[in-house]
Amino acid sequence: MAQARVGGPYIWVSWISKLLVGEVSCQWGAWFRAQFEGSSWEKVPSDFDQVQWLIRHGELLEQTRRYYERQGYQVSLDSQNSFTLRGNVATLAGRPDLVVARDNEVIVVDARVGQPNASHSAQVMTYLYALPRALKSKFHGAAVSGQVVYPDGPVDIPGEAVDQHFVSALGSLIRSLSTLQAPRKVPSYSECRFCPIGARDCPERVGADEPLPVGVTDDF
């Protein structure tokens, strides 16, 4: 049986980026992960080719690291960038791929090997919001911006993108995932196939073997 988190809701940035931009609709999955200890519920085995993804991601990350070091930036990698930001109702945590700094400039970088998505930018924008608040000494007085690096090139994200509208949307989502009342489930194969929560905790989960309904018409 899933056990509630002792310290209250805990939210990893990557769980909410697609919800922020509407790429997924089911808030329940993120709510469940925020409310319950990850070690206490059954995970669905992934059919994603994780090894190949990790190799490609690692290669792109290494290319990006070398590029910024050649430009004279100090580069912090992966776990060096871990942060925890405690709010009134939840804890937000994350770990961007790279944080690069030179003079008074700091760039938060995430590497992506797939197709560009709005959620990738939303994830970096969440880092831009959280990092200066969680790691104040490192970011104090710096001009902070972000970047999503794809194999075909980078997408720059100005610090000004993290405006009051974004902060309000982020705060509203985090608060909704932090209540004891669960949001309604929105099960669909397109979303359930990427959700790690198994049928034991989510009986409504849609499996790959469940056929989609097909209608018939004489109108065309």
C-alpha positions in Angstrom: 0.0 0.0 0.0 1.3 3.4 -0.9 2.6 5.4 2.1 2.1 9.1 2.4 5.2 11.2 2.4 6.3 12.1 5.9 7.5 15.6 5.1 4.5 16.6 3.0 4.1 16.8 -0.7 7.3 16.6 -2.7 7.3 17.6 -6.4 10.1 17.0 -8.9 10.2 19.6 -11.6 10.0 17.1 -14.5 6.7 15.7 -13.2 4.9 19.0 -13.8 6.4 20.6 -17.0 3.9 18.9 -19.4 1.0 19.8 -17.1 2.1 23.5 -17.1 1.7 23.8 -20.9 -1.2 21.4 -21.4 0.7 18.6 -23.1 -0.9 16.2 -20.7 -4.3 16.4 -18.9 -4.1 13.9 -16.0 -3.0 15.8 -12.9 -3.7 12.7 -10.8 -0.4 11.0 -11.7 1.7 14.0 -10.6 -0.5 14.4 -7.5 0.0 10.7 -6.5 3.8 10.9 -6.9 3.8 14.2 -4.9 1.8 12.7 -2.0 3.2 9.2 -1.7 6.7 7.8 -1.1 8.2 6.5 -4.4 9.5 3.3 -2.7 6.0 2.4 -1.5 4.1 1.9 -4.8 4.6 -0.4 -7.7 6.3 0.9 -10.8 5.4 -0.1 -14.3 8.4 -1.6 -16.2 9.4 0.8 -19.0 9.6 -0.3 -22.6 11.5 2.8 -23.4 15.0 2.1 -24.8 16.6 3.9 -21.9 20.2 2.8 -22.6 20.2 4.3 -26.1 18.5 7.4 -24.8 21.1 7.8 -22.1 24.0 7.4 -24.5 22.6 10.0 -26.9 21.8 12.4 -24.0 25.3 11.9 -22.6 26.9 12.7 -25.9 24.9 15.9 -26.4 25.6 16.9 -22.8 29.3 16.4 -23.2 29.4 18.4 -26.4 27.5 21.2 -24.7 29.8 21.1 -21.7 32.9 21.4 -23.9 31.4 24.2 -25.9 30.8 26.4 -22.8 34.1 25.6 -21.2 35.9 26.7 -24.4 33.9 30.0 -24.1 35.4 30.5 -20.6 32.4 29.5 -18.6 32.5 27.6 -15.3 30.3 24.6 -15.7 28.4 22.7 -13.0 27.1 19.3 -14.0 23.9 17.4 -13.1 24.0 16.5 -9.4 26.1 19.6 -8.6 22.9 21.5 -9.6 20.5 19.7 -7.3 18.2 22.0 -5.4 15.3 21.9 -2.9 12.8 24.8 -2.5 10.4 24.6 0.3 7.1 26.5 0.1 4.1 26.7 2.4 2.4 23.7 1.0 5.0 21.6 -0.8 8.7 21.1 -1.6 9.9 21.6 -5.2 13.1 19.9 -6.3 15.1 19.4 -9.4 18.4 19.0 -11.1 19.2 20.8 -14.4 21.8 19.2 -16.7 24.2 22.2 -16.7 24.6 25.5 -15.0 27.2 27.7 -16.6 28.6 31.0 -15.3 30.8 33.7 -16.5 31.3 37.1 -15.0 27.8 38.2 -14.0 26.0 35.8 -16.4 24.4 32.4 -15.5 22.7 30.1 -18.0 20.7 27.1 -17.0 20.9 24.4 -19.7 18.9 21.3 -20.3 19.9 18.8 -23.1 17.1 17.1 -25.1 17.6 14.4 -27.8 14.0 14.2 -28.8 11.7 16.5 -30.8 11.3 20.1 -29.4 8.3 20.5 -27.1 6.9 23.4 -25.1 7.3 21.4 -21.9 11.1 21.4 -22.3 11.1 25.2 -22.2 8.6 25.1 -19.3 10.9 22.8 -17.3 13.9 25.2 -17.8 11.6 28.2 -16.9 10.7 26.4 -13.7 14.5 26.0 -13.0 14.9 29.7 -13.6 12.2 30.4 -11.1 13.5 28.0 -8.4 17.3 28.1 -8.6 17.8 31.8 -7.6 15.4 31.2 -4.6 17.0 27.9 -3.6 20.7 28.7 -4.2 20.7 32.4 -3.4 24.5 32.7 -3.0 25.2 31.2 -6.4 22.7 33.3 -8.2 22.7 36.6 -6.3 23.0 39.6 -8.6 23.5 37.5 -11.7 21.7 37.9 -15.0 20.0 34.5 -15.3 18.7 32.9 -18.5 18.0 29.4 -19.8 18.6 27.2 -22.8 17.3 24.0 -24.2 19.9 22.3 -26.3 18.7 19.9 -29.1 20.9 18.0 -31.6 19.9 20.6 -34.2 20.8 23.6 -32.0 19.8 25.5 -28.9 16.6 27.3 -28.0 17.3 30.4 -25.8 14.9 31.3 -22.9 15.3 34.8 -21.6 15.0 35.3 -17.8 12.1 37.7 -18.5 10.0 34.7 -19.6 9.6 33.9 -15.9 7.0 36.7 -15.4 4.2 37.0 -12.9 1.9 35.0 -15.1 4.2 32.1 -15.2 4.9 32.2 -11.5 1.1 32.4 -10.8 0.5 29.3 -13.1 3.3 27.4 -11.4 2.1 28.2 -7.9 -1.5 27.3 -8.8 -0.5 23.9 -10.2 1.8 23.1 -7.2 -1.0 24.0 -4.8 -3.5 21.8 -6.6 -1.1 18.9 -6.4 -0.5 19.5 -2.7 -4.1 19.2 -1.5 -5.4 16.0 0.2 -8.2 15.8 -2.3 -7.1 13.9 -5.4 -7.8 15.5 -8.8 -9.8 13.5 -11.2 -8.1 11.0 -13.3 -8.0 11.4 -17.1 -6.9 8.0 -18.3 -5.9 7.6 -22.0 -3.4 5.3 -23.7 -1.4 8.3 -25.0 -0.7 9.4 -21.4 -0.9 6.2 -19.4 1.8 4.6 -21.6 4.4 7.0 -20.1 3.0 6.9 -16.5 5.0 4.8 -14.1 2.1 4.2 -11.7 0.8 0.6 -12.1 -2.8 -0.8 -12.1 -2.6 -1.7 -8.4 -2.7 2.0 -7.5 -4.5 3.2 -10.6 -7.1 0.6 -11.8 -8.3 3.0 -14.4 -4.9 2.8 -16.2 -5.3 2.2 -20.0 -3.1 -0.6 -21.3 -1.7 -1.0 -24.8 -3.9 -4.1 -25.4 -7.1 -2.1 -24.9 -8.5 -1.3 -28.4 -9.6 2.2 -29.3 -13.3 2.5 -30.1 -13.9 2.7 -33.9 -17.2 4.1 -35.3 -18.8 3.6 -38.7 -20.7 6.2 -40.8 -22.3 6.4 -44.2 -21.8 10.2 -44.4 -18.5 10.1 -46.2 
